[in-house]
Amino acid sequence: MLYAVISEDVENSLPMRKETRPAHLARLEALKAEGRLLVAGPHPAIDSPDPGEAGFSGSLVVAEFDSLEEAKAWADADPYMAAGVYRKVTVKPFKAVLP
């Protein structure tokens, strides 16, 4: 089943994001290689595809997991969690309807 991992950043998270990004992306690449990643990316903090120093307000990952518990465990192990980038993470089932 698909699950949405909706993460909210702490204030001024950009320096921590930059430092931890390679490890964060490696986990997403692993999901992609397994054919389990539907979409992933950050939410710009301002209305721009390149927010510059404004940074990001959070992230969204939609991926396939065997259970809600597995999806939560995956989210909890994200390097951004360990680095303190995220202040809150919500994981919930997702049903793709379109396209």
PyMOL commands that place a pseudoatom at each C-alpha (Angstrom):
pseudoatom trace, name=CA, resn=MET, resi=1, chain=A, elem=C, hetatm=0, pos=[0.000, 0.000, 0.000]
pseudoatom trace, name=CA, resn=LEU, resi=2, chain=A, elem=C, hetatm=0, pos=[1.061, 3.596, -0.534]
pseudoatom trace, name=CA, resn=TYR, resi=3, chain=A, elem=C, hetatm=0, pos=[1.792, 5.885, 2.405]
pseudoatom trace, name=CA, resn=ALA, resi=4, chain=A, elem=C, hetatm=0, pos=[2.324, 9.654, 2.572]
pseudoatom trace, name=CA, resn=VAL, resi=5, chain=A, elem=C, hetatm=0, pos=[5.158, 10.852, 4.780]
pseudoatom trace, name=CA, resn=ILE, resi=6, chain=A, elem=C, hetatm=0, pos=[4.475, 14.528, 5.484]
pseudoatom trace, name=CA, resn=SER, resi=7, chain=A, elem=C, hetatm=0, pos=[7.302, 16.282, 7.297]
pseudoatom trace, name=CA, resn=GLU, resi=8, chain=A, elem=C, hetatm=0, pos=[7.478, 19.778, 8.765]
pseudoatom trace, name=CA, resn=ASP, resi=9, chain=A, elem=C, hetatm=0, pos=[10.833, 21.504, 9.238]
pseudoatom trace, name=CA, resn=VAL, resi=10, chain=A, elem=C, hetatm=0, pos=[12.090, 23.403, 12.251]
pseudoatom trace, name=CA, resn=GLU, resi=11, chain=A, elem=C, hetatm=0, pos=[12.825, 27.087, 11.706]
pseudoatom trace, name=CA, resn=ASN, resi=12, chain=A, elem=C, hetatm=0, pos=[16.046, 27.835, 9.823]
pseudoatom trace, name=CA, resn=SER, resi=13, chain=A, elem=C, hetatm=0, pos=[16.536, 24.215, 8.784]
pseudoatom trace, name=CA, resn=LEU, resi=14, chain=A, elem=C, hetatm=0, pos=[18.436, 24.962, 5.563]
pseudoatom trace, name=CA, resn=PRO, resi=15, chain=A, elem=C, hetatm=0, pos=[21.993, 24.541, 6.942]
pseudoatom trace, name=CA, resn=MET, resi=16, chain=A, elem=C, hetatm=0, pos=[21.062, 21.182, 8.505]
pseudoatom trace, name=CA, resn=ARG, resi=17, chain=A, elem=C, hetatm=0, pos=[19.290, 20.111, 5.300]
pseudoatom trace, name=CA, resn=LYS, resi=18, chain=A, elem=C, hetatm=0, pos=[22.347, 20.890, 3.194]
pseudoatom trace, name=CA, resn=GLU, resi=19, chain=A, elem=C, hetatm=0, pos=[24.665, 18.935, 5.490]
pseudoatom trace, name=CA, resn=THR, resi=20, chain=A, elem=C, hetatm=0, pos=[22.404, 15.871, 5.714]
pseudoatom trace, name=CA, resn=ARG, resi=21, chain=A, elem=C, hetatm=0, pos=[20.978, 15.862, 2.180]
pseudoatom trace, name=CA, resn=PRO, resi=22, chain=A, elem=C, hetatm=0, pos=[23.267, 13.177, 0.658]
pseudoatom trace, name=CA, resn=ALA, resi=23, chain=A, elem=C, hetatm=0, pos=[22.244, 10.588, 3.283]
pseudoatom trace, name=CA, resn=HIS, resi=24, chain=A, elem=C, hetatm=0, pos=[18.580, 11.586, 2.979]
pseudoatom trace, name=CA, resn=LEU, resi=25, chain=A, elem=C, hetatm=0, pos=[18.666, 11.251, -0.826]
pseudoatom trace, name=CA, resn=ALA, resi=26, chain=A, elem=C, hetatm=0, pos=[20.438, 7.877, -0.647]
pseudoatom trace, name=CA, resn=ARG, resi=27, chain=A, elem=C, hetatm=0, pos=[17.446, 6.411, 1.211]
pseudoatom trace, name=CA, resn=LEU, resi=28, chain=A, elem=C, hetatm=0, pos=[15.052, 7.816, -1.375]
pseudoatom trace, name=CA, resn=GLU, resi=29, chain=A, elem=C, hetatm=0, pos=[17.187, 6.440, -4.203]
pseudoatom trace, name=CA, resn=ALA, resi=30, chain=A, elem=C, hetatm=0, pos=[16.981, 3.008, -2.558]
pseudoatom trace, name=CA, resn=LEU, resi=31, chain=A, elem=C, hetatm=0, pos=[13.170, 3.181, -2.532]
pseudoatom trace, name=CA, resn=LYS, resi=32, chain=A, elem=C, hetatm=0, pos=[13.242, 4.308, -6.171]
pseudoatom trace, name=CA, resn=ALA, resi=33, chain=A, elem=C, hetatm=0, pos=[15.527, 1.422, -7.172]
pseudoatom trace, name=CA, resn=GLU, resi=34, chain=A, elem=C, hetatm=0, pos=[13.092, -0.992, -5.520]
pseudoatom trace, name=CA, resn=GLY, resi=35, chain=A, elem=C, hetatm=0, pos=[10.198, 0.513, -7.526]
pseudoatom trace, name=CA, resn=ARG, resi=36, chain=A, elem=C, hetatm=0, pos=[8.480, 1.699, -4.333]
pseudoatom trace, name=CA, resn=LEU, resi=37, chain=A, elem=C, hetatm=0, pos=[8.798, 5.497, -4.647]
pseudoatom trace, name=CA, resn=LEU, resi=38, chain=A, elem=C, hetatm=0, pos=[5.904, 7.400, -6.236]
pseudoatom trace, name=CA, resn=VAL, resi=39, chain=A, elem=C, hetatm=0, pos=[7.055, 10.976, -5.517]
pseudoatom trace, name=CA, resn=ALA, resi=40, chain=A, elem=C, hetatm=0, pos=[9.356, 12.836, -3.143]
pseudoatom trace, name=CA, resn=GLY, resi=41, chain=A, elem=C, hetatm=0, pos=[10.432, 16.412, -2.649]
pseudoatom trace, name=CA, resn=PRO, resi=42, chain=A, elem=C, hetatm=0, pos=[10.592, 19.437, -0.382]
pseudoatom trace, name=CA, resn=HIS, resi=43, chain=A, elem=C, hetatm=0, pos=[8.074, 22.228, 0.158]
pseudoatom trace, name=CA, resn=PRO, resi=44, chain=A, elem=C, hetatm=0, pos=[9.738, 25.586, -0.642]
pseudoatom trace, name=CA, resn=ALA, resi=45, chain=A, elem=C, hetatm=0, pos=[9.256, 28.079, 2.196]
pseudoatom trace, name=CA, resn=ILE, resi=46, chain=A, elem=C, hetatm=0, pos=[8.267, 30.733, -0.350]
pseudoatom trace, name=CA, resn=ASP, resi=47, chain=A, elem=C, hetatm=0, pos=[6.279, 30.625, -3.583]
pseudoatom trace, name=CA, resn=SER, resi=48, chain=A, elem=C, hetatm=0, pos=[9.250, 29.807, -5.800]
pseudoatom trace, name=CA, resn=PRO, resi=49, chain=A, elem=C, hetatm=0, pos=[10.769, 26.634, -7.259]
pseudoatom trace, name=CA, resn=ASP, resi=50, chain=A, elem=C, hetatm=0, pos=[14.163, 27.911, -6.037]
pseudoatom trace, name=CA, resn=PRO, resi=51, chain=A, elem=C, hetatm=0, pos=[13.619, 29.446, -2.605]
pseudoatom trace, name=CA, resn=GLY, resi=52, chain=A, elem=C, hetatm=0, pos=[17.310, 30.240, -2.055]
pseudoatom trace, name=CA, resn=GLU, resi=53, chain=A, elem=C, hetatm=0, pos=[18.109, 31.166, 1.527]
pseudoatom trace, name=CA, resn=ALA, resi=54, chain=A, elem=C, hetatm=0, pos=[14.385, 31.046, 2.462]
pseudoatom trace, name=CA, resn=GLY, resi=55, chain=A, elem=C, hetatm=0, pos=[14.821, 27.276, 2.411]
pseudoatom trace, name=CA, resn=PHE, resi=56, chain=A, elem=C, hetatm=0, pos=[12.073, 24.760, 2.878]
pseudoatom trace, name=CA, resn=SER, resi=57, chain=A, elem=C, hetatm=0, pos=[9.153, 24.261, 5.239]
pseudoatom trace, name=CA, resn=GLY, resi=58, chain=A, elem=C, hetatm=0, pos=[8.999, 20.478, 5.007]
pseudoatom trace, name=CA, resn=SER, resi=59, chain=A, elem=C, hetatm=0, pos=[8.878, 17.497, 2.672]
pseudoatom trace, name=CA, resn=LEU, resi=60, chain=A, elem=C, hetatm=0, pos=[6.516, 14.992, 1.106]
pseudoatom trace, name=CA, resn=VAL, resi=61, chain=A, elem=C, hetatm=0, pos=[7.303, 11.375, 0.267]
pseudoatom trace, name=CA, resn=VAL, resi=62, chain=A, elem=C, hetatm=0, pos=[4.728, 8.983, -1.177]
pseudoatom trace, name=CA, resn=ALA, resi=63, chain=A, elem=C, hetatm=0, pos=[6.011, 5.420, -1.278]
pseudoatom trace, name=CA, resn=GLU, resi=64, chain=A, elem=C, hetatm=0, pos=[4.927, 1.814, -0.992]
pseudoatom trace, name=CA, resn=PHE, resi=65, chain=A, elem=C, hetatm=0, pos=[5.367, -0.061, 2.290]
pseudoatom trace, name=CA, resn=ASP, resi=66, chain=A, elem=C, hetatm=0, pos=[3.936, -3.325, 3.627]
pseudoatom trace, name=CA, resn=SER, resi=67, chain=A, elem=C, hetatm=0, pos=[2.243, -1.604, 6.571]
pseudoatom trace, name=CA, resn=LEU, resi=68, chain=A, elem=C, hetatm=0, pos=[1.722, 1.690, 8.359]
pseudoatom trace, name=CA, resn=GLU, resi=69, chain=A, elem=C, hetatm=0, pos=[4.153, 0.525, 11.034]
pseudoatom trace, name=CA, resn=GLU, resi=70, chain=A, elem=C, hetatm=0, pos=[6.847, -0.117, 8.401]
pseudoatom trace, name=CA, resn=ALA, resi=71, chain=A, elem=C, hetatm=0, pos=[6.250, 3.309, 6.846]
pseudoatom trace, name=CA, resn=LYS, resi=72, chain=A, elem=C, hetatm=0, pos=[6.521, 4.979, 10.262]
pseudoatom trace, name=CA, resn=ALA, resi=73, chain=A, elem=C, hetatm=0, pos=[9.714, 3.087, 11.074]
pseudoatom trace, name=CA, resn=TRP, resi=74, chain=A, elem=C, hetatm=0, pos=[11.207, 4.155, 7.729]
pseudoatom trace, name=CA, resn=ALA, resi=75, chain=A, elem=C, hetatm=0, pos=[10.254, 7.793, 8.404]
pseudoatom trace, name=CA, resn=ASP, resi=76, chain=A, elem=C, hetatm=0, pos=[11.674, 7.677, 11.945]
pseudoatom trace, name=CA, resn=ALA, resi=77, chain=A, elem=C, hetatm=0, pos=[15.032, 6.460, 10.572]
pseudoatom trace, name=CA, resn=ASP, resi=78, chain=A, elem=C, hetatm=0, pos=[15.403, 9.367, 8.119]
pseudoatom trace, name=CA, resn=PRO, resi=79, chain=A, elem=C, hetatm=0, pos=[18.722, 11.206, 8.513]
pseudoatom trace, name=CA, resn=TYR, resi=80, chain=A, elem=C, hetatm=0, pos=[16.794, 14.482, 8.600]
pseudoatom trace, name=CA, resn=MET, resi=81, chain=A, elem=C, hetatm=0, pos=[15.130, 13.262, 11.808]
pseudoatom trace, name=CA, resn=ALA, resi=82, chain=A, elem=C, hetatm=0, pos=[18.478, 12.488, 13.433]
pseudoatom trace, name=CA, resn=ALA, resi=83, chain=A, elem=C, hetatm=0, pos=[19.881, 15.856, 12.312]
pseudoatom trace, name=CA, resn=GLY, resi=84, chain=A, elem=C, hetatm=0, pos=[16.935, 17.789, 13.784]
pseudoatom trace, name=CA, resn=VAL, resi=85, chain=A, elem=C, hetatm=0, pos=[15.632, 19.077, 10.438]
pseudoatom trace, name=CA, resn=TYR, resi=86, chain=A, elem=C, hetatm=0, pos=[12.078, 17.878, 11.079]
pseudoatom trace, name=CA, resn=ARG, resi=87, chain=A, elem=C, hetatm=0, pos=[9.954, 19.085, 13.980]
pseudoatom trace, name=CA, resn=LYS, resi=88, chain=A, elem=C, hetatm=0, pos=[6.984, 16.882, 13.076]
pseudoatom trace, name=CA, resn=VAL, resi=89, chain=A, elem=C, hetatm=0, pos=[6.363, 13.908, 10.798]
pseudoatom trace, name=CA, resn=THR, resi=90, chain=A, elem=C, hetatm=0, pos=[2.939, 12.514, 9.934]
pseudoatom trace, name=CA, resn=VAL, resi=91, chain=A, elem=C, hetatm=0, pos=[2.592, 9.166, 8.168]
pseudoatom trace, name=CA, resn=LYS, resi=92, chain=A, elem=C, hetatm=0, pos=[-0.748, 8.058, 6.782]
pseudoatom trace, name=CA, resn=PRO, resi=93, chain=A, elem=C, hetatm=0, pos=[-2.183, 5.744, 4.126]
pseudoatom trace, name=CA, resn=PHE, resi=94, chain=A, elem=C, hetatm=0, pos=[-2.476, 7.217, 0.637]
pseudoatom trace, name=CA, resn=LYS, resi=95, chain=A, elem=C, hetatm=0, pos=[-4.718, 6.129, -2.215]
pseudoatom trace, name=CA, resn=ALA, resi=96, chain=A, elem=C, hetatm=0, pos=[-3.566, 7.229, -5.657]
pseudoatom trace, name=CA, resn=VAL, resi=97, chain=A, elem=C, hetatm=0, pos=[-6.551, 8.081, -7.864]
pseudoatom trace, name=CA, resn=LEU, resi=98, chain=A, elem=C, hetatm=0, pos=[-5.128, 10.273, -10.647]
pseudoatom trace, name=CA, resn=PRO, resi=99, chain=A, elem=C, hetatm=0, pos=[-3.448, 10.281, -13.076]
for i in range(1, 99): cmd.bond("trace and resi %d" % i, "trace and resi %d" % (i + 1))
show_as sticks, trace
zoom trace
